[in-house]
Amino acid sequence: MLRLSRRSFLAGSAAAVAAPALHLDAASAAEVDVIIVGAGAAGIAAARRVAAARRSFRIFEAGPRIGGRCATDTATFGVPFDLGAHWIHNPDTNPLAAGAKDAGLDLYAAARGQTLRVGPRAARDAEIEGFLAALVRSQRALMDAVRAKSDMPALRALPKDLGAWQGTMEFILGPYSVGKSLAAVSALDVARQAERDSEAFCRQGYGALLAKLAAGLPVQFATSVDAIFWGSRLAVDTPKGNLLARAVIVTASTGVLAGDKIEFIPPLPKRQADAAAKLALGHLDHIALEIPDNPFGLQRDDLVFEQVNGPRSAALLANVSGTPLHVVSVGGDLCRELSAKGEAAMTDFAREWLSGLFGASAARAVKRAKATRWGADPWVGGAMASAAPGNADARKVLMEPLGGKVWFAGEAVHETRWGTVNGAWESGTRAAEAALRRLGALKDDDDKPARQKPRRRN
Ligand SMILES: Cc1cc2nc3c(=O)[nH]c(=O)nc-3n(C[C@H](O)[C@H](O)[C@H](O)COP(=O)(O)OP(=O)(O)OC[C@H]3O[C@@H](n4cnc5c(N)ncnc54)[C@H](O)[C@@H]3O)c2cc1C
């Protein structure tokens, strides 16, 4: 790749105004149609779309592996442990689910419903009914906020008389679902999330599925894009050199964007910089515990919530895909605090929490443990992006391309499927199509289904 310093680029750009050729070594002045920043779900989808249009592209990934926040670890426990995404939402329409069979992977439907604990005992029927009623009322209240176009804190939209399940609702809809307290999230943003009416799991892991869909893509790992020049010439700067492009698709998280990990030259317009900051990442982590012989008597993939006074709670996914893996999820402020103390504090918390629900022997049943710390990942910085109250429209702003050359994609750039792998995928495909259209490689009609020929009447 061409080595071009920031200063020489700026000088070259200025010169290009008068004479539109940048002075580069002929041998090194490589240019591709599209550069894709990041090899998570959005980057993989974008690359596949550009490849399908037979345009040249490069994908730079700062980290050492594929998948970003959707990656499966099989090394730690010898069975798949999804470090990030695990639930395959709406599998009937999810574009990744469609590829599972061809990839030789095994998808199965997740059981509906949850297992509820009240302290160390199972919830009684009347308590379960109370929980379901509280859930329906909470969801309705959020929908009312959408109808009223109210961009208030989601916590304010929630009913206050949910009784014994108030804290559990605040946990499920806040830290567990979006990685933040509902007080810090826009009701409109939360309620706009597309309904998830069915769920599936991939026995080999959601990350394994995404990695299969990326097979054959020429990802350049351990190569961070440190700067994007989007003035009169378009180029990216990496520690290994620079590359010119006709379009750039940035799929880095809002944590990376707001953390100024990528320098934009000229600077990112205030509108977009503010939008990234208003879509701050929440915190959600998984603490995986190997617990053989099912001592809690739970079913495969049982999802367990507890009755609790406030949002500082956790959730358990037991016997993941029938393995001895039990995954405790922590979110929001509690997750941030535990993660800051380190992995040992996280696994200690999970052991103690399980002991509170299933008795003191639960902690002793744990053989091996591992916790994720997404907030500490320098190229992600958290879990999923949700809008601060009053800023539900920030996603639309991030959808606007920079100078018709740079597109943002990723989970944060989807209005209704944000915080999901399928949303990231769709936004990557959408950004690629917008870039291809700008390059003349795609006509507006190319996206539309072929018009059916009228049937001949006999
Ligand atoms: C704990 C957890 C649980 C979740 N559970 C679910 C779930 O069950 N179901 C679901 O659908 N979703 C879930 N999600 C959300 C889902 O994982 C994300 O929405 C999705 O994976 C995001 O994909 P993305 O492509 O937008 O971003 P990312 O996956 O973050 O990909 C961006 C990539 O860009 C790279 N990058 C960043 N900066 C640079 C740079 N400067 N140069 C080069 N590369 C760079 C990063 O290393 C990363 O690989 C979960 C997330 C977490 C953290």
PDBQT file of the ligand as one rigid body, heavy atoms in Angstrom, charges set to zero:
ROOT
HETATM    1  C1  LIG A 501     -23.065  -9.080  25.093  1.00  0.00    +0.000 C 
HETATM    2  C2  LIG A 501     -23.857  -8.798  23.834  1.00  0.00    +0.000 A 
HETATM    3  C3  LIG A 501     -24.970  -9.559  23.549  1.00  0.00    +0.000 A 
HETATM    4  C4  LIG A 501     -25.694  -9.328  22.388  1.00  0.00    +0.000 A 
HETATM    5  N1  LIG A 501     -26.758 -10.139  22.087  1.00  0.00    +0.000 NA
HETATM    6  C5  LIG A 501     -27.345 -10.047  20.893  1.00  0.00    +0.000 A 
HETATM    7  C6  LIG A 501     -28.272 -11.039  20.470  1.00  0.00    +0.000 A 
HETATM    8  O1  LIG A 501     -28.550 -11.999  21.203  1.00  0.00    +0.000 OA
HETATM    9  N2  LIG A 501     -28.819 -10.924  19.225  1.00  0.00    +0.000 N 
HETATM   10  C7  LIG A 501     -28.499  -9.903  18.383  1.00  0.00    +0.000 A 
HETATM   11  O2  LIG A 501     -29.008  -9.855  17.256  1.00  0.00    +0.000 OA
HETATM   12  N3  LIG A 501     -27.592  -8.952  18.754  1.00  0.00    +0.000 NA
HETATM   13  C8  LIG A 501     -27.005  -9.006  19.974  1.00  0.00    +0.000 A 
HETATM   14  N4  LIG A 501     -26.051  -8.109  20.336  1.00  0.00    +0.000 N 
HETATM   15  C9  LIG A 501     -25.772  -6.974  19.435  1.00  0.00    +0.000 C 
HETATM   16  C10 LIG A 501     -24.955  -7.393  18.207  1.00  0.00    +0.000 C 
HETATM   17  O3  LIG A 501     -23.875  -8.189  18.626  1.00  0.00    +0.000 OA
HETATM   18  C11 LIG A 501     -24.455  -6.164  17.482  1.00  0.00    +0.000 C 
HETATM   19  O4  LIG A 501     -25.564  -5.310  17.212  1.00  0.00    +0.000 OA
HETATM   20  C12 LIG A 501     -23.792  -6.473  16.130  1.00  0.00    +0.000 C 
HETATM   21  O5  LIG A 501     -22.951  -7.599  16.214  1.00  0.00    +0.000 OA
HETATM   22  C13 LIG A 501     -23.002  -5.245  15.696  1.00  0.00    +0.000 C 
HETATM   23  O6  LIG A 501     -22.408  -5.443  14.444  1.00  0.00    +0.000 OA
HETATM   24  P1  LIG A 501     -21.674  -4.219  13.723  1.00  0.00    +0.000 P 
HETATM   25  O7  LIG A 501     -21.133  -4.741  12.443  1.00  0.00    +0.000 OA
HETATM   26  O8  LIG A 501     -22.551  -3.044  13.715  1.00  0.00    +0.000 OA
HETATM   27  O9  LIG A 501     -20.487  -3.802  14.708  1.00  0.00    +0.000 OA
HETATM   28  P2  LIG A 501     -19.261  -4.631  15.270  1.00  0.00    +0.000 P 
HETATM   29  O10 LIG A 501     -19.644  -6.030  15.500  1.00  0.00    +0.000 OA
HETATM   30  O11 LIG A 501     -18.733  -3.853  16.427  1.00  0.00    +0.000 OA
HETATM   31  O12 LIG A 501     -18.215  -4.610  14.086  1.00  0.00    +0.000 OA
HETATM   32  C14 LIG A 501     -17.393  -3.499  13.826  1.00  0.00    +0.000 C 
HETATM   33  C15 LIG A 501     -15.984  -3.995  13.589  1.00  0.00    +0.000 C 
HETATM   34  O13 LIG A 501     -15.192  -2.865  13.248  1.00  0.00    +0.000 OA
HETATM   35  C16 LIG A 501     -13.905  -3.025  13.813  1.00  0.00    +0.000 C 
HETATM   36  N5  LIG A 501     -13.302  -1.700  13.904  1.00  0.00    +0.000 N 
HETATM   37  C17 LIG A 501     -13.639  -0.695  14.737  1.00  0.00    +0.000 A 
HETATM   38  N6  LIG A 501     -12.889   0.386  14.491  1.00  0.00    +0.000 NA
HETATM   39  C18 LIG A 501     -12.084   0.060  13.469  1.00  0.00    +0.000 A 
HETATM   40  C19 LIG A 501     -11.075   0.779  12.751  1.00  0.00    +0.000 A 
HETATM   41  N7  LIG A 501     -10.768   2.050  13.044  1.00  0.00    +0.000 N 
HETATM   42  N8  LIG A 501     -10.418   0.150  11.749  1.00  0.00    +0.000 NA
HETATM   43  C20 LIG A 501     -10.722  -1.153  11.429  1.00  0.00    +0.000 A 
HETATM   44  N9  LIG A 501     -11.644  -1.864  12.080  1.00  0.00    +0.000 NA
HETATM   45  C21 LIG A 501     -12.340  -1.261  13.091  1.00  0.00    +0.000 A 
HETATM   46  C22 LIG A 501     -14.168  -3.692  15.147  1.00  0.00    +0.000 C 
HETATM   47  O14 LIG A 501     -13.026  -4.370  15.625  1.00  0.00    +0.000 OA
HETATM   48  C23 LIG A 501     -15.329  -4.627  14.810  1.00  0.00    +0.000 C 
HETATM   49  O15 LIG A 501     -14.865  -5.920  14.472  1.00  0.00    +0.000 OA
HETATM   50  C24 LIG A 501     -25.305  -8.306  21.492  1.00  0.00    +0.000 A 
HETATM   51  C25 LIG A 501     -24.169  -7.542  21.774  1.00  0.00    +0.000 A 
HETATM   52  C26 LIG A 501     -23.449  -7.782  22.927  1.00  0.00    +0.000 A 
HETATM   53  C27 LIG A 501     -22.203  -6.973  23.188  1.00  0.00    +0.000 C 
ENDROOT
TORSDOF 0
